[in-house]
Amino acid sequence: MRQRISTLLVAGDAYLTSRRGQIAALALRHGIATGWGSRESVEVGGLASYAANRPEASRQFGIYVGRVLKGEKPATLPVVQPTKFEMVINLTTAKALGLTINRDLLFRADEVIE
């Protein structure tokens, strides 16, 4: 018996990111909900993303670069993990897939695309 795929979690590598519009359109055409690691993928038609906030991650990276440029050895710097995450939901995609997004989830989302 064949089983139908209903959900696809797309990894954030360079190749898949470069094809995010095509993947989102193909998934939507086949009725597959997609989860992503970037808001940009949701903006082009993906269903939802939950990922580290990019401006905050860039700020942390800048701090690291500054410390290295001031003479600190990279091996002595502590490992820093993201502390600020964002969830983005595309309601247009949800409606096209025939999905109803829980109201509580919508309230918790950082951005809802309509």
mmCIF file of the C-alpha atoms, coordinates in Angstrom:
data_MODEL
# 
_entry.id   MODEL 
# 
loop_
_atom_site.group_PDB 
_atom_site.id 
_atom_site.type_symbol 
_atom_site.label_atom_id 
_atom_site.label_alt_id 
_atom_site.label_comp_id 
_atom_site.label_asym_id 
_atom_site.label_entity_id 
_atom_site.label_seq_id 
_atom_site.pdbx_PDB_ins_code 
_atom_site.Cartn_x 
_atom_site.Cartn_y 
_atom_site.Cartn_z 
_atom_site.occupancy 
_atom_site.B_iso_or_equiv 
_atom_site.pdbx_formal_charge 
_atom_site.auth_seq_id 
_atom_site.auth_comp_id 
_atom_site.auth_asym_id 
_atom_site.auth_atom_id 
_atom_site.pdbx_PDB_model_num 
ATOM 1   C CA . MET A 1 1   ? 0.000  0.000  0.000  1.00 0.00 ? 1   MET A CA 1 
ATOM 2   C CA . ARG A 1 2   ? 1.309  3.456  -0.904 1.00 0.00 ? 2   ARG A CA 1 
ATOM 3   C CA . GLN A 1 3   ? 1.261  6.136  1.739  1.00 0.00 ? 3   GLN A CA 1 
ATOM 4   C CA . ARG A 1 4   ? 0.951  9.795  0.878  1.00 0.00 ? 4   ARG A CA 1 
ATOM 5   C CA . ILE A 1 5   ? 3.387  12.348 2.279  1.00 0.00 ? 5   ILE A CA 1 
ATOM 6   C CA . SER A 1 6   ? 1.550  15.159 4.054  1.00 0.00 ? 6   SER A CA 1 
ATOM 7   C CA . THR A 1 7   ? 4.404  17.175 5.530  1.00 0.00 ? 7   THR A CA 1 
ATOM 8   C CA . LEU A 1 8   ? 7.917  18.091 4.437  1.00 0.00 ? 8   LEU A CA 1 
ATOM 9   C CA . LEU A 1 9   ? 10.603 19.613 6.664  1.00 0.00 ? 9   LEU A CA 1 
ATOM 10  C CA . VAL A 1 10  ? 13.124 21.341 4.424  1.00 0.00 ? 10  VAL A CA 1 
ATOM 11  C CA . ALA A 1 11  ? 16.725 21.558 5.633  1.00 0.00 ? 11  ALA A CA 1 
ATOM 12  C CA . GLY A 1 12  ? 18.498 24.880 5.301  1.00 0.00 ? 12  GLY A CA 1 
ATOM 13  C CA . ASP A 1 13  ? 21.396 23.995 3.026  1.00 0.00 ? 13  ASP A CA 1 
ATOM 14  C CA . ALA A 1 14  ? 22.513 26.273 0.185  1.00 0.00 ? 14  ALA A CA 1 
ATOM 15  C CA . TYR A 1 15  ? 21.048 24.177 -2.628 1.00 0.00 ? 15  TYR A CA 1 
ATOM 16  C CA . LEU A 1 16  ? 17.582 23.793 -1.113 1.00 0.00 ? 16  LEU A CA 1 
ATOM 17  C CA . THR A 1 17  ? 17.541 27.447 -0.061 1.00 0.00 ? 17  THR A CA 1 
ATOM 18  C CA . SER A 1 18  ? 18.314 28.492 -3.638 1.00 0.00 ? 18  SER A CA 1 
ATOM 19  C CA . ARG A 1 19  ? 15.322 26.418 -4.793 1.00 0.00 ? 19  ARG A CA 1 
ATOM 20  C CA . ARG A 1 20  ? 12.897 27.382 -2.008 1.00 0.00 ? 20  ARG A CA 1 
ATOM 21  C CA . GLY A 1 21  ? 10.383 29.006 -4.367 1.00 0.00 ? 21  GLY A CA 1 
ATOM 22  C CA . GLN A 1 22  ? 10.256 25.930 -6.585 1.00 0.00 ? 22  GLN A CA 1 
ATOM 23  C CA . ILE A 1 23  ? 10.017 23.561 -3.609 1.00 0.00 ? 23  ILE A CA 1 
ATOM 24  C CA . ALA A 1 24  ? 7.236  25.601 -1.984 1.00 0.00 ? 24  ALA A CA 1 
ATOM 25  C CA . ALA A 1 25  ? 5.241  25.756 -5.236 1.00 0.00 ? 25  ALA A CA 1 
ATOM 26  C CA . LEU A 1 26  ? 5.669  22.052 -5.929 1.00 0.00 ? 26  LEU A CA 1 
ATOM 27  C CA . ALA A 1 27  ? 4.697  21.117 -2.366 1.00 0.00 ? 27  ALA A CA 1 
ATOM 28  C CA . LEU A 1 28  ? 1.625  23.342 -2.516 1.00 0.00 ? 28  LEU A CA 1 
ATOM 29  C CA . ARG A 1 29  ? 0.572  21.857 -5.859 1.00 0.00 ? 29  ARG A CA 1 
ATOM 30  C CA . HIS A 1 30  ? 0.722  18.380 -4.294 1.00 0.00 ? 30  HIS A CA 1 
ATOM 31  C CA . GLY A 1 31  ? -0.968 19.404 -1.041 1.00 0.00 ? 31  GLY A CA 1 
ATOM 32  C CA . ILE A 1 32  ? 2.131  19.016 1.124  1.00 0.00 ? 32  ILE A CA 1 
ATOM 33  C CA . ALA A 1 33  ? 2.649  21.301 4.121  1.00 0.00 ? 33  ALA A CA 1 
ATOM 34  C CA . THR A 1 34  ? 6.232  22.564 4.440  1.00 0.00 ? 34  THR A CA 1 
ATOM 35  C CA . GLY A 1 35  ? 8.284  23.551 7.466  1.00 0.00 ? 35  GLY A CA 1 
ATOM 36  C CA . TRP A 1 36  ? 11.369 25.691 6.961  1.00 0.00 ? 36  TRP A CA 1 
ATOM 37  C CA . GLY A 1 37  ? 14.307 27.191 8.819  1.00 0.00 ? 37  GLY A CA 1 
ATOM 38  C CA . SER A 1 38  ? 13.917 30.708 7.441  1.00 0.00 ? 38  SER A CA 1 
ATOM 39  C CA . ARG A 1 39  ? 11.229 33.345 7.168  1.00 0.00 ? 39  ARG A CA 1 
ATOM 40  C CA . GLU A 1 40  ? 12.162 33.991 3.517  1.00 0.00 ? 40  GLU A CA 1 
ATOM 41  C CA . SER A 1 41  ? 10.979 30.507 2.606  1.00 0.00 ? 41  SER A CA 1 
ATOM 42  C CA . VAL A 1 42  ? 7.583  31.209 4.149  1.00 0.00 ? 42  VAL A CA 1 
ATOM 43  C CA . GLU A 1 43  ? 7.392  34.526 2.318  1.00 0.00 ? 43  GLU A CA 1 
ATOM 44  C CA . VAL A 1 44  ? 7.643  32.656 -1.022 1.00 0.00 ? 44  VAL A CA 1 
ATOM 45  C CA . GLY A 1 45  ? 4.902  30.152 -0.178 1.00 0.00 ? 45  GLY A CA 1 
ATOM 46  C CA . GLY A 1 46  ? 6.128  27.786 2.524  1.00 0.00 ? 46  GLY A CA 1 
ATOM 47  C CA . LEU A 1 47  ? 3.697  27.080 5.363  1.00 0.00 ? 47  LEU A CA 1 
ATOM 48  C CA . ALA A 1 48  ? 5.741  27.864 8.457  1.00 0.00 ? 48  ALA A CA 1 
ATOM 49  C CA . SER A 1 49  ? 9.198  28.422 9.859  1.00 0.00 ? 49  SER A CA 1 
ATOM 50  C CA . TYR A 1 50  ? 10.738 28.421 13.293 1.00 0.00 ? 50  TYR A CA 1 
ATOM 51  C CA . ALA A 1 51  ? 14.325 29.553 13.414 1.00 0.00 ? 51  ALA A CA 1 
ATOM 52  C CA . ALA A 1 52  ? 16.878 31.744 15.109 1.00 0.00 ? 52  ALA A CA 1 
ATOM 53  C CA . ASN A 1 53  ? 16.242 35.438 14.582 1.00 0.00 ? 53  ASN A CA 1 
ATOM 54  C CA . ARG A 1 54  ? 18.713 36.423 11.855 1.00 0.00 ? 54  ARG A CA 1 
ATOM 55  C CA . PRO A 1 55  ? 19.381 40.025 12.936 1.00 0.00 ? 55  PRO A CA 1 
ATOM 56  C CA . GLU A 1 56  ? 20.175 38.791 16.449 1.00 0.00 ? 56  GLU A CA 1 
ATOM 57  C CA . ALA A 1 57  ? 22.423 35.999 15.109 1.00 0.00 ? 57  ALA A CA 1 
ATOM 58  C CA . SER A 1 58  ? 24.227 38.524 12.894 1.00 0.00 ? 58  SER A CA 1 
ATOM 59  C CA . ARG A 1 59  ? 24.756 40.791 15.884 1.00 0.00 ? 59  ARG A CA 1 
ATOM 60  C CA . GLN A 1 60  ? 26.271 37.915 17.863 1.00 0.00 ? 60  GLN A CA 1 
ATOM 61  C CA . PHE A 1 61  ? 28.515 37.085 14.911 1.00 0.00 ? 61  PHE A CA 1 
ATOM 62  C CA . GLY A 1 62  ? 29.664 40.707 14.741 1.00 0.00 ? 62  GLY A CA 1 
ATOM 63  C CA . ILE A 1 63  ? 30.570 40.622 18.427 1.00 0.00 ? 63  ILE A CA 1 
ATOM 64  C CA . TYR A 1 64  ? 32.651 37.491 17.835 1.00 0.00 ? 64  TYR A CA 1 
ATOM 65  C CA . VAL A 1 65  ? 34.455 39.066 14.869 1.00 0.00 ? 65  VAL A CA 1 
ATOM 66  C CA . GLY A 1 66  ? 35.165 42.176 16.928 1.00 0.00 ? 66  GLY A CA 1 
ATOM 67  C CA . ARG A 1 67  ? 36.661 40.123 19.734 1.00 0.00 ? 67  ARG A CA 1 
ATOM 68  C CA . VAL A 1 68  ? 38.903 38.227 17.296 1.00 0.00 ? 68  VAL A CA 1 
ATOM 69  C CA . LEU A 1 69  ? 40.014 41.459 15.620 1.00 0.00 ? 69  LEU A CA 1 
ATOM 70  C CA . LYS A 1 70  ? 40.947 42.830 19.039 1.00 0.00 ? 70  LYS A CA 1 
ATOM 71  C CA . GLY A 1 71  ? 43.293 39.890 19.545 1.00 0.00 ? 71  GLY A CA 1 
ATOM 72  C CA . GLU A 1 72  ? 41.302 37.167 21.312 1.00 0.00 ? 72  GLU A CA 1 
ATOM 73  C CA . LYS A 1 73  ? 41.952 33.645 20.113 1.00 0.00 ? 73  LYS A CA 1 
ATOM 74  C CA . PRO A 1 74  ? 38.866 32.026 18.565 1.00 0.00 ? 74  PRO A CA 1 
ATOM 75  C CA . ALA A 1 75  ? 39.517 28.813 20.522 1.00 0.00 ? 75  ALA A CA 1 
ATOM 76  C CA . THR A 1 76  ? 39.093 30.720 23.791 1.00 0.00 ? 76  THR A CA 1 
ATOM 77  C CA . LEU A 1 77  ? 35.719 32.223 22.901 1.00 0.00 ? 77  LEU A CA 1 
ATOM 78  C CA . PRO A 1 78  ? 32.669 30.545 24.403 1.00 0.00 ? 78  PRO A CA 1 
ATOM 79  C CA . VAL A 1 79  ? 30.155 28.748 22.239 1.00 0.00 ? 79  VAL A CA 1 
ATOM 80  C CA . VAL A 1 80  ? 27.065 30.903 21.885 1.00 0.00 ? 80  VAL A CA 1 
ATOM 81  C CA . GLN A 1 81  ? 23.680 29.515 20.954 1.00 0.00 ? 81  GLN A CA 1 
ATOM 82  C CA . PRO A 1 82  ? 20.775 31.571 19.672 1.00 0.00 ? 82  PRO A CA 1 
ATOM 83  C CA . THR A 1 83  ? 18.443 32.830 22.361 1.00 0.00 ? 83  THR A CA 1 
ATOM 84  C CA . LYS A 1 84  ? 15.895 34.620 20.207 1.00 0.00 ? 84  LYS A CA 1 
ATOM 85  C CA . PHE A 1 85  ? 13.766 32.597 17.801 1.00 0.00 ? 85  PHE A CA 1 
ATOM 86  C CA . GLU A 1 86  ? 10.928 33.586 15.515 1.00 0.00 ? 86  GLU A CA 1 
ATOM 87  C CA . MET A 1 87  ? 7.956  31.735 14.125 1.00 0.00 ? 87  MET A CA 1 
ATOM 88  C CA . VAL A 1 88  ? 6.387  32.795 10.829 1.00 0.00 ? 88  VAL A CA 1 
ATOM 89  C CA . ILE A 1 89  ? 3.156  31.311 9.463  1.00 0.00 ? 89  ILE A CA 1 
ATOM 90  C CA . ASN A 1 90  ? 1.746  31.798 5.966  1.00 0.00 ? 90  ASN A CA 1 
ATOM 91  C CA . LEU A 1 91  ? -2.059 31.801 6.245  1.00 0.00 ? 91  LEU A CA 1 
ATOM 92  C CA . THR A 1 92  ? -2.484 32.034 2.481  1.00 0.00 ? 92  THR A CA 1 
ATOM 93  C CA . THR A 1 93  ? -0.622 28.748 2.109  1.00 0.00 ? 93  THR A CA 1 
ATOM 94  C CA . ALA A 1 94  ? -2.550 27.197 5.008  1.00 0.00 ? 94  ALA A CA 1 
ATOM 95  C CA . LYS A 1 95  ? -5.858 28.089 3.352  1.00 0.00 ? 95  LYS A CA 1 
ATOM 96  C CA . ALA A 1 96  ? -4.688 26.735 -0.008 1.00 0.00 ? 96  ALA A CA 1 
ATOM 97  C CA . LEU A 1 97  ? -3.827 23.448 1.756  1.00 0.00 ? 97  LEU A CA 1 
ATOM 98  C CA . GLY A 1 98  ? -7.199 23.378 3.506  1.00 0.00 ? 98  GLY A CA 1 
ATOM 99  C CA . LEU A 1 99  ? -5.595 23.757 6.941  1.00 0.00 ? 99  LEU A CA 1 
ATOM 100 C CA . THR A 1 100 ? -6.920 25.682 9.897  1.00 0.00 ? 100 THR A CA 1 
ATOM 101 C CA . ILE A 1 101 ? -4.149 27.022 12.118 1.00 0.00 ? 101 ILE A CA 1 
ATOM 102 C CA . ASN A 1 102 ? -4.880 26.938 15.832 1.00 0.00 ? 102 ASN A CA 1 
ATOM 103 C CA . ARG A 1 103 ? -5.677 30.414 17.154 1.00 0.00 ? 103 ARG A CA 1 
ATOM 104 C CA . ASP A 1 104 ? -3.197 30.057 20.040 1.00 0.00 ? 104 ASP A CA 1 
ATOM 105 C CA . LEU A 1 105 ? -0.437 29.227 17.581 1.00 0.00 ? 105 LEU A CA 1 
ATOM 106 C CA . LEU A 1 106 ? -1.283 32.294 15.509 1.00 0.00 ? 106 LEU A CA 1 
ATOM 107 C CA . PHE A 1 107 ? -1.088 34.497 18.616 1.00 0.00 ? 107 PHE A CA 1 
ATOM 108 C CA . ARG A 1 108 ? 2.339  33.076 19.449 1.00 0.00 ? 108 ARG A CA 1 
ATOM 109 C CA . ALA A 1 109 ? 3.702  33.581 15.934 1.00 0.00 ? 109 ALA A CA 1 
ATOM 110 C CA . ASP A 1 110 ? 6.065  36.516 15.451 1.00 0.00 ? 110 ASP A CA 1 
ATOM 111 C CA . GLU A 1 111 ? 4.593  37.127 12.001 1.00 0.00 ? 111 GLU A CA 1 
ATOM 112 C CA . VAL A 1 112 ? 1.515  35.894 10.167 1.00 0.00 ? 112 VAL A CA 1 
ATOM 113 C CA . ILE A 1 113 ? 1.502  36.344 6.407  1.00 0.00 ? 113 ILE A CA 1 
ATOM 114 C CA . GLU A 1 114 ? -1.979 36.793 4.941  1.00 0.00 ? 114 GLU A CA 1 
# 
